[in-house]
Amino acid sequence: MQNDREKYISPFSTRYASREMQFIFSETFKFRTWRRLWISLAKAEKALGLDITDEQIAELEANAENINFDVAEAREKEVRHDVMSHVYAYGKQCPKAEAIIHLGATSCYVGDNTDVVILREASNIILKKSAQVLKNLSEFALKYKDMPCLGYTHLQPAQLTTIGKRATLWAYELAQDIEELEFRLSKLKLLGSKGTTGTQASFMELFNGDEEKIKKMEELIAGDMGFEGVVPVSGQTYSRKVDAYFLSVMSGIAQSAHKFATDLRLLQSFEEMEEPFEKNQIGSSAMPYKRNPMRSERICALARYVIADSLNPAFTSATQWMERTLDDSANKRISVAEAFLAVDAILNIYINITSGMVVYPKVVEKRVMEKLPFMATENIMMLSVKKGGNRQELHEKLRVHSHAAAYKVKMEGGKNDLIERICSDPSFPLTYEEIQEELSPRRFIGRCPSQVTEFVQNVINPLLEKYYVGDVSEEIRV
């Protein structure tokens, strides 16, 4: 007999995804939701006049949670149909209600409506964890909103920014993802009970052609399952574009996390910042001194998987024929689940990193001061012009001195001596002290501190009020 160590087990189950998210995609959640839907259907049909008793519904409700998997699995081996196998198994537990289980419905009534419920519940976990990341990033941004650091364009030193302002860039991208997911959830509807080709013909038969009762039935089911409504029209299934929409959001979260993690990996290489590194953590099997950014690297690895995976439902949606085909099923059950499991794992790591990011102020300051003389040249030129200097002549002098100082740094390994060169040039009517005053990094950070404060107040805090539920951090497998 094959033991568990001889079987493939998804890393999402063993290493990455939380138990909370795994449960949403578990068989237990799936088949319990099927039973909730069968109960809801029976209640709606009874309320609208079909011959269903309170006793039958009570029997269904009494057995909603205790699923007899063994009976369903044995039956499926015989009939090769998962829905009818579970109808059979439920009926064995509910003999009085057996005749009215799944009355008028097709397989997609339980299958597709359950998938919609899963999208909602999984998305709510994503919102909760994303909010935790935003809280961590906003606290970090406020703490470091005044600390000047080198900005980078093209990964080359550019005008200064602050550590905190850079963190708002990470937060804003994730905030946009949250708003996109919020929008998708606001548009999410149940399939309802549409029948084999979406015409509801079987319900026309059950309700003797009373269309108002059919519409009311769907309204009751939607309310019972916590939705505002059902899709207005469909074939047998809900449009597979819905899966594509949600995985597009998962891809967006992955993109935002990848950008953050890549930035942190680069900053760790510059020794300006680091992800948390535990006391006994080993960075390399060969190089004992190494402090590799392995958590950030894992975010990037998982993010690439999600971004690529998001193409699956797009192709599936594009290739559905007429009222439905079944080439969606096998792909859908893998691609949708694993996208959410992977993003759950990404957010777990993102929470972990942002809970303990380390900044090295002395390194940050050293890197700033190495480049600041070049950035200060325009200020020095303007101040010199105010004291009677010729702007064009000074510009040429600064160009020559800057290139000479850069040559000394790059070719000779020397110190940036641009300020000394300017001070010794009589063309500049400035004292050493006046020039040094222009070299205060805080003069070069613009509105960074107030931008951070305004951003947190106006963008982050409203999202936290809606989705932050307290600390949801959990231990990750390093």
Secondary structure, DSSP 8 states (H G I E B T S, - for coil): ---GGGS---HIIIIIS-HHHHHHTSHHHHHHHHHHHHHHHHHHHHHTT-S--HHHHHHHHHTSS---HHHHHHHHHHH--HHHHHHHHHHHH-TTTGGGTTTT--HHHHHHHHHHHHHHHHHHHHHHHHHHHHHHHHHHHHHTTT-EEEEEETTEEEEEEEHHHHHHHHHHHHHHHHHHHHHHHHH--B--S--SSSS-HHHHHHTTT-HHHHHHHHHHHHHHTT-S-B-S--SSS--THHHHHHHHHHHHHHHHHHHHHHHHHHHHHHTSEE----TT--S-SS-TT----HHHHHHHHHHHHHHHHTHHHHHHHHT--TT--STTHHHHHHHHHHHHHHHHHHHHHHHHHHTS-EE-HHHHHHHHHHHHHHHTHHHHHHHHHHTT--HHHHHHHHHHHHHHHHHHHHHH-----HHHHHHT-TTS---HHHHHHTT-GGGG-TTHHHHHHHHIIIIIHHHHHHH--S--------
